[in-house]
């Protein structure tokens, strides 16, 4: 990689890190605050991210997730695999709550402004697809696709918000509710042995 490209990548990473720090502190992400935190000029931030909402979205999407293969390592039973993915993404949302709440707010705001809905949650969709691989060949493709999408609805920041803000349940009850929902879907779709 050319030195100029390396410098651009380091600058971008510094800006994203500064935005994540602000978000983890519950602060609104503004270009001025990011510039101050990253110890750079506002013009530099503006060259990379002209919209603080886009910066917040990119900072959230830049958070590393555990590779699905690593998450599923040693798990043969499909139910265990699916539950591992569901629990991981719920815990991941809990761990990075401030980021994901801001991410959710910014992505909803962006979809209202331009009238299009952006794809979110694609990482968990892929992870559930991987978790279901052992039974994929014994399912109708449409059932496999429906199950993957429905399972993605059982976890992530949206599910976390429902459990925390709407249902107001503690973490253990939230796990139990999620597990029941996942099992109901698996019972409906998995091939009978």
N, C-alpha and C positions, 0 to 999 in steps of 0.2 A: 504494500500500500504506500502511496506517495506521502511524503511528509505533510503536505498541505491537507490531504484527506485525513491523516491521523489527527492533525490539529482540529479539524472540523468535528471529527467524531468525539474528541476529548471535550471540546466546547459544548457540543450537544449533550453529552453525558453529564457534564457539570450543571447545565441548565435543568435537565431532568431531575438530577439529584436534589438540586435546590428546591424545585417544585415539590418533590416528594417530602422533603423536610418540612416545608410550610404546611403541606396537607396533613402530615402526621401530627403537627401541632395544632390542627384545627383552624389554621389561617386560610383566608382566601388567597388564591394564586393570582397575583397581579404581575405584570411585566416589571414594574419598579421593584417589588419585593424580591422577585427572582434575581434581578440584576444585582441588587444589594447582597443577597445571600450568596450568589455565585461569584461575587467580587468582579463584576464585569459591567460594562456600560449598557444602558437601556437600548441603545441602537443595536448592539450585538444581539441582545435577546430578541428584539423585533425582527432582525434578519432571519433568525431561526424559527421564531414563533410569533406571528403578528397578532394572534388571538390568545388571550390567557386561558380560554376554555379549551382550545386545542392543546395547549401546553399541559393542562391538567389531565386531559384524556391520554395524551402520549405518555405522561409520567406514570399513570396508572397501568397502562398496557405494557410498560417497560419492566414491571415487577416480574422477577423470575419466578416461575412455577416449577415444581418438581416434575421432571420428565415422567410421562405416563408409564413408560416401561419400568422405571424405577419404583413408582408407586405400586404397580401391580406385581412386582417381582415376588416370586414364590407363591402367588395366589393362583390356584387352579380352578376353584369353584367360582362359577359365574356370579352367584349372589355375593360372595365375599368380594369379588373384584368390583362389582357395581357399588356395593356399600362403601368400599374404600374410596372410590372416586367421589361419591356423594359427600362423605364425611370430610374428605380433604378440601373440597371446594367451599364447603360451609365454614370449616375452620380457617381456611385461607381468607375468606371474607371477614371473619371475626378478627383475625390477626391484623388485617389491613383495612379495618372498618373506615377510618377517616378518608383514606384514598378512594375507596369504592363508593362511599356516599357522595363524595365530590364528583367522582366519575359518573355516577348515575345521574346526578343533577345536571352536569354539563352535557351529557349525551341526550338527556331528555330535552334540555333547552335547545340544543342544536337541531334536534328533529322537529321541534316546534317552529324554529326560525326558517328552515329551508323546506319543510314539509316532507322530508324523507326520513325513514327510520334506518339508522345505522345498525349493522350486525354487531351484536355484543354477545359475549358468552361462547364464542367459537371454540375456545380452548376446552371448555368442559364438554361440549358436544363431541369433539374429537376424542376426548378421554373416555367418555361413555361408549363410543363406538369401538374403541380399543378393548375396553372391558368386556364387551359382548362378543368379541371375535370368536371365542370357542364355540358359540352356538349359532353364529351368523349363517353358516351354510345349511343349518337345519330349520331356518326360518324363512318365511316369505320376505322378499326384499322390502316390501311396503311395511310389513310389521316391524322389521329390524329398524327401518328408518323412523317410523312412528315412535317406537320404544326409545330410541336414542334421543329424540327430541323431547319426549315427555320426561325422561329421566333428567335432562338438562334443566327442566323446570323445577326440579326438587332441591336445587342447591344454588349457591352463588349469593351475591349481594341481595337479589330480590327476595330469595327465601329467608335470608338473614333478617331483612327489614320486616318481613311478615312475622317471623318468630319474635323478634325483639320489640318492634314498635306497635304492631297490631295485636298479636296474641299475648305479648308480654309474659312469655314463659321463660323459665331458667334454662340454662344450657343443657342439662340432662334431659329435661322434658322435650326440649327442642330436638335433641338427637333421637329420642323415642318417636316423636311425631314424624320426623324425616324418615326414619327406618320403616315405619308403618306404611308411609306413602310409597317408598321405593319397593317394598315387598308387594304391595297391592299391584303395582305396575308389572313387576316381574311375574307374579302369579297369573296375571291376565295374558301376558305375551310369551313367556318362555315355553318352549316345547315340552310337552308332558313326557316324563321318562318312561 
